[in-house]
Amino acid sequence: MEKINRILTINFGGIGDEIFFLPTLISLKKEFPNAHVTLALEPRSKGVKTLTDIIDDLILIDVKGKNKYIEMLKLLIKARFGKYDMVISSGGNKLISILLFLTGIKVRCGYDTGKLSQKLLTFAMPLNKNQYACKMYHDLIRNITDKNTELPEIKVERKETIENSILIHPGVSKLSVEKGCIKTITPEIWAQTIDLLVSKGKKVLLVGGPDDKECIETILKTVRTKDFENLYGTTKSLKDLAELISSTEKFLCSDSAPLHVAVALGIKTYPIFGPTDVKALIPDNDNVIPIMTNDNCPLKPCLWARRQTTCENLDCLKITAEKIADTVCK
């Protein structure tokens, strides 16, 4: 392959999606150590740049806004005049191969969505959603490099570990809530869990982001013990949260972006899982232990794969505080 000096990568989604994409970027940087890497992503996920030194520039594209077609035109213009040698884009939309072709960039990598993509892309790679998302994204560059990065890696200032500590992040993104995607237990169960963990002698810390205000307020009204540390509002950025997570022995959370930050930091993590796909969202290792019910729902995992909102019964999220506390304290 000719010398690669500038690489444009495109990955739209939330912070979790961008963290999943990091192994792909890391492997690219290993293969082309002197290349300038630009990432096009949604404005809501720009904080990912504070977690890594492998992204040189960002292009913010609001694909979910009112002017999404103008935004895509802006991306196309920036791609055409950016003097890029290679472009790599995730996403299974059939129009992506057309977009990449129109950029005029010589080396174009995307997923195989049919005969058109096979003609327009330099490398049209199989899309396998039945695997850990990091591996799914990494498949995009299988024909470009033999470098393999299995897990995301982030670089922040690691704090001194707080002995016997459990950090709890109960929230999910506001976008998930607005879409009717219930992916975690109720604030009342979180409060009961805090009570039980404290009674078991654990040093409990509670944290959350701006989207979690209502959830945190309900927890604080419901929890009985006062022997825990409420850190809500102390983390002003994704980087702040990552540094806090790095200081804890164990991390208990919902299926949300902080889960993937903890995975990237190598912290022992216990995510609550209900309707979403465990296999796709966490790595298969002993450092990440999902907490789930044994509801035997034949549709699970249903969210995204079979439905865009969660069902009314939510049997998959009827997890007791006792089970959560016992699992985390093993």
C-alpha positions as CSV (number, residue, x, y, z in Angstrom):
1,M,0.0,0.0,0.0
2,E,1.2,3.5,-0.8
3,K,2.3,5.8,2.0
4,I,-0.6,6.9,4.1
5,N,-0.3,10.4,5.6
6,R,-3.8,11.4,6.4
7,I,-6.7,9.1,7.5
8,L,-10.4,10.1,7.8
9,T,-12.5,7.9,10.0
10,I,-16.3,8.2,10.4
11,N,-18.3,6.8,13.2
12,F,-21.6,8.2,14.3
13,G,-23.2,7.3,17.6
14,G,-22.9,8.0,21.4
15,I,-19.8,8.0,23.6
16,G,-20.0,4.3,23.9
17,D,-19.9,3.8,20.2
18,E,-16.8,6.0,20.0
19,I,-15.1,4.0,22.8
20,F,-15.9,0.8,20.9
21,F,-14.2,2.4,17.8
22,L,-11.0,3.2,19.7
23,P,-9.3,-0.2,19.1
24,T,-9.7,0.4,15.3
25,L,-8.0,3.8,15.6
26,I,-5.3,2.3,17.8
27,S,-4.5,-0.4,15.3
28,L,-4.4,2.1,12.5
29,K,-2.0,4.3,14.4
30,K,0.2,1.2,15.0
31,E,0.2,0.5,11.3
32,F,0.7,4.1,10.2
33,P,2.4,5.7,13.2
34,N,3.1,9.0,11.4
35,A,-0.4,9.4,9.9
36,H,-2.7,12.2,10.9
37,V,-6.0,10.7,12.1
38,T,-9.3,12.7,11.9
39,L,-12.5,11.4,13.4
40,A,-15.9,12.5,12.1
41,L,-18.6,12.0,14.8
42,E,-21.6,13.5,16.4
43,P,-21.2,16.6,18.6
44,R,-22.6,14.8,21.7
45,S,-19.6,12.4,21.6
46,K,-16.7,14.9,21.1
47,G,-15.6,14.2,24.7
48,V,-13.9,11.0,23.5
49,K,-10.9,13.1,22.3
50,T,-10.1,13.9,25.9
51,L,-9.6,10.2,26.6
52,T,-7.0,9.4,24.0
53,D,-4.0,10.8,22.2
54,I,-4.5,9.0,18.9
55,I,-7.1,11.3,17.5
56,D,-5.5,14.4,15.9
57,D,-8.7,16.2,14.8
58,L,-12.4,16.0,15.0
59,I,-15.1,16.9,12.5
60,L,-18.5,17.4,14.2
61,I,-21.5,16.3,12.1
62,D,-25.0,16.6,13.6
63,V,-26.6,13.7,11.7
64,K,-29.6,13.6,14.0
65,G,-30.4,17.3,13.8
66,K,-32.9,19.2,11.6
67,N,-30.2,20.0,9.0
68,K,-28.8,16.5,8.7
69,Y,-28.5,16.6,4.9
70,I,-26.6,19.9,5.0
71,E,-24.4,18.4,7.7
72,M,-23.6,15.4,5.4
73,L,-22.8,17.8,2.6
74,K,-20.4,19.6,5.0
75,L,-18.7,16.2,5.7
76,L,-18.4,15.5,2.0
77,I,-16.8,18.9,1.3
78,K,-14.3,18.5,4.2
79,A,-13.5,15.0,3.0
80,R,-12.9,16.1,-0.6
81,F,-10.6,19.0,0.3
82,G,-8.9,17.4,3.3
83,K,-6.2,15.7,1.2
84,Y,-6.9,12.3,2.9
85,D,-5.2,9.1,1.6
86,M,-7.7,6.8,3.3
87,V,-11.2,6.9,4.6
88,I,-12.8,4.3,6.9
89,S,-16.5,4.5,7.8
90,S,-18.7,2.3,10.1
91,G,-22.4,1.8,9.6
92,G,-24.5,-0.6,7.6
93,N,-26.4,1.9,5.5
94,K,-26.1,1.2,1.8
95,L,-25.6,4.9,1.0
96,I,-22.3,5.0,2.9
97,S,-20.4,3.4,0.0
98,I,-21.7,6.2,-2.3
99,L,-20.7,8.9,0.2
100,L,-17.2,7.4,0.5
101,F,-16.9,7.2,-3.3
102,L,-17.9,10.8,-3.7
103,T,-15.1,11.9,-1.3
104,G,-12.6,11.0,-4.0
105,I,-10.3,9.5,-1.4
106,K,-8.2,6.8,-3.0
107,V,-8.5,4.0,-0.3
108,R,-12.1,3.6,0.9
109,C,-13.1,1.1,3.6
110,G,-16.6,0.2,4.8
111,Y,-19.0,-2.6,5.3
112,D,-20.2,-4.9,2.5
113,T,-23.8,-3.9,1.9
114,G,-24.2,-5.5,-1.6
115,K,-22.8,-5.3,-5.1
116,L,-22.7,-1.5,-5.1
117,S,-20.5,-1.3,-2.1
118,Q,-18.2,-4.0,-3.6
119,K,-17.7,-1.8,-6.7
120,L,-17.4,1.6,-4.9
121,L,-15.2,0.6,-2.0
122,T,-11.6,-0.5,-2.0
123,F,-12.3,-2.9,0.8
124,A,-15.9,-3.9,1.4
125,M,-15.8,-5.9,4.7
126,P,-18.4,-8.3,6.1
127,L,-20.6,-6.8,8.8
128,N,-20.9,-9.2,11.8
129,K,-23.1,-7.8,14.5
130,N,-23.0,-11.1,16.5
131,Q,-19.8,-10.2,18.3
132,Y,-18.3,-7.7,20.7
133,A,-18.7,-4.3,19.1
134,C,-15.0,-3.5,19.2
135,K,-14.3,-6.6,17.1
136,M,-17.2,-5.6,14.7
137,Y,-15.6,-2.2,14.1
138,H,-12.1,-3.7,13.9
139,D,-13.2,-5.9,11.0
140,L,-13.2,-2.7,8.9
141,I,-9.4,-2.7,8.7
142,R,-8.7,-6.5,8.5
143,N,-7.4,-6.0,5.0
144,I,-5.3,-3.0,5.9
145,T,-3.3,-4.2,8.9
146,D,-2.5,-7.4,10.8
147,K,-2.3,-5.3,14.0
148,N,-5.1,-6.3,16.4
149,T,-6.3,-4.3,19.4
150,E,-9.0,-6.2,21.3
151,L,-10.0,-3.8,23.9
152,P,-10.4,0.0,24.0
153,E,-7.6,1.9,25.8
154,I,-7.9,5.4,27.2
155,K,-5.2,7.6,28.7
156,V,-6.1,9.7,31.7
157,E,-4.4,10.6,35.0
158,R,-5.0,7.5,37.2
159,K,-5.9,8.3,40.7
160,E,-4.8,6.4,43.8
161,T,-7.1,3.5,44.4
162,I,-9.6,3.9,47.3
163,E,-9.5,0.7,49.4
164,N,-12.7,-1.4,49.6
165,S,-14.5,1.1,47.3
166,I,-17.5,0.6,45.0
167,L,-18.4,3.4,42.7
168,I,-22.0,3.5,41.5
169,H,-23.2,5.2,38.3
170,P,-26.9,4.4,38.0
171,G,-27.9,6.5,35.0
172,V,-28.3,6.1,31.3
173,S,-28.3,8.6,28.5
174,K,-31.1,11.2,28.2
175,L,-31.5,10.1,24.6
176,S,-32.3,6.5,25.7
177,V,-34.9,7.8,28.2
178,E,-36.5,10.1,25.5
179,K,-36.7,7.1,23.2
180,G,-38.4,5.0,25.8
181,C,-35.4,2.6,26.1
182,I,-35.4,1.5,29.7
183,K,-32.2,-0.3,30.3
184,T,-31.7,-0.2,34.1
185,I,-33.3,-0.9,37.4
186,T,-35.4,1.7,39.3
187,P,-33.8,4.4,41.5
188,E,-35.5,2.7,44.5
189,I,-33.6,-0.5,43.8
190,W,-30.4,1.5,43.4
191,A,-31.1,3.0,46.8
192,Q,-31.6,-0.4,48.4
193,T,-28.4,-1.6,46.8
194,I,-26.5,1.2,48.4
195,D,-28.0,0.3,51.8
196,L,-26.9,-3.3,51.4
197,L,-23.4,-2.6,50.2
198,V,-22.8,-0.2,53.1
199,S,-24.2,-2.8,55.6
200,K,-21.6,-5.2,54.1
201,G,-18.8,-2.8,55.0
202,K,-18.2,-1.4,51.6
203,K,-17.1,2.2,50.9
204,V,-19.8,3.4,48.5
205,L,-19.5,6.4,46.2
206,L,-22.4,7.7,44.1
207,V,-21.8,9.6,40.9
208,G,-23.8,10.7,37.8
209,G,-23.9,13.1,34.9
210,P,-26.4,15.9,34.0
211,D,-28.8,13.4,32.5
212,D,-29.1,11.6,35.8
213,K,-30.4,14.4,38.0
214,E,-33.9,13.0,38.5
215,C,-32.5,9.5,39.1
216,I,-30.0,10.7,41.7
217,E,-32.5,12.9,43.5
218,T,-34.9,9.9,43.9
219,I,-32.0,7.7,45.2
220,L,-31.1,10.4,47.8
221,K,-34.7,10.6,48.9
222,T,-35.1,6.9,49.2
223,V,-31.7,5.6,50.6
224,R,-31.7,5.0,54.4
225,T,-28.0,5.1,55.1
226,K,-26.0,8.2,55.3
227,D,-22.7,6.4,55.3
228,F,-21.8,6.8,51.6
229,E,-20.2,9.6,49.6
230,N,-22.4,11.5,47.2
231,L,-20.2,12.8,44.3
232,Y,-23.0,13.8,42.0
233,G,-22.0,17.1,40.3
234,T,-18.3,16.8,41.0
235,T,-17.4,15.3,37.6
236,K,-17.7,18.1,35.0
237,S,-16.5,16.2,32.0
238,L,-16.0,12.7,30.6
239,K,-12.3,12.9,31.5
240,D,-13.2,13.8,35.2
241,L,-15.5,10.7,35.3
242,A,-12.8,8.5,33.9
243,E,-10.3,9.7,36.5
244,L,-12.8,9.0,39.2
245,I,-13.5,5.5,37.9
246,S,-9.8,4.8,37.9
247,S,-9.7,5.4,41.7
248,T,-12.3,2.7,42.6
249,E,-11.8,-1.0,43.2
250,K,-15.1,-2.0,41.7
251,F,-17.6,-0.2,39.4
252,L,-21.3,-0.8,39.4
253,C,-23.3,0.7,36.6
254,S,-26.1,0.6,34.0
255,D,-25.7,-0.4,30.4
256,S,-24.4,3.1,29.4
257,A,-21.2,4.9,28.3
258,P,-19.5,4.8,31.7
259,L,-19.5,1.0,31.5
260,H,-17.2,1.2,28.4
261,V,-14.9,3.8,30.1
262,A,-14.4,1.4,33.0
263,V,-13.7,-1.5,30.6
264,A,-11.1,0.6,28.9
265,L,-9.5,1.4,32.3
266,G,-9.4,-2.3,33.3
267,I,-11.5,-1.7,36.4
268,K,-13.6,-4.6,37.8
269,T,-17.0,-3.8,36.4
270,Y,-20.5,-5.0,37.2
271,P,-23.0,-3.7,34.7
272,I,-26.8,-4.2,35.0
273,F,-28.2,-5.8,31.9
274,G,-31.8,-6.3,30.8
275,P,-33.0,-6.0,27.2
276,T,-29.7,-5.3,25.4
277,D,-27.1,-7.7,24.0
278,V,-24.4,-8.6,26.5
279,K,-22.4,-10.4,23.8
280,A,-22.2,-7.2,21.7
281,L,-21.6,-4.7,24.5
282,I,-19.0,-6.3,26.9
283,P,-15.9,-8.3,26.3
284,D,-15.8,-11.9,27.2
285,N,-13.4,-11.8,30.2
286,D,-13.5,-12.1,34.0
287,N,-13.1,-8.4,34.6
288,V,-16.6,-7.6,33.5
289,I,-19.4,-9.4,35.2
290,P,-22.9,-8.7,33.9
291,I,-25.8,-8.8,36.5
292,M,-29.0,-10.2,34.9
293,T,-32.2,-12.0,35.8
294,N,-33.1,-15.5,34.8
295,D,-36.4,-14.5,33.2
296,N,-35.9,-16.8,30.2
297,C,-37.5,-14.3,27.9
298,P,-37.5,-15.8,24.4
299,L,-37.0,-12.3,22.8
300,K,-34.0,-11.3,24.9
301,P,-31.9,-9.4,23.8
302,C,-34.7,-7.5,22.2
303,L,-33.7,-3.8,22.3
304,W,-32.4,-2.6,18.9
305,A,-32.4,-6.2,17.5
306,R,-36.2,-6.7,17.6
307,R,-37.7,-3.5,18.9
308,Q,-36.7,0.2,19.3
309,T,-38.3,0.6,22.7
310,T,-38.5,-1.6,25.7
311,C,-41.6,-3.7,26.5
312,E,-44.1,-2.9,29.3
313,N,-43.3,-6.0,31.5
314,L,-39.6,-5.4,31.8
315,D,-39.2,-8.9,33.4
316,C,-35.5,-8.7,32.3
317,L,-34.9,-5.8,34.7
318,K,-36.6,-7.3,37.8
319,I,-33.3,-7.7,39.6
320,T,-33.2,-7.5,43.4
321,A,-30.9,-5.4,45.4
322,E,-29.8,-8.5,47.3
323,K,-28.7,-10.2,44.1
324,I,-26.7,-7.1,43.0
325,A,-25.0,-6.6,46.4
326,D,-24.2,-10.3,46.7
327,T,-22.7,-10.4,43.2
328,V,-20.6,-7.3,43.7
329,C,-19.3,-8.5,47.1
330,K,-18.2,-12.0,46.0
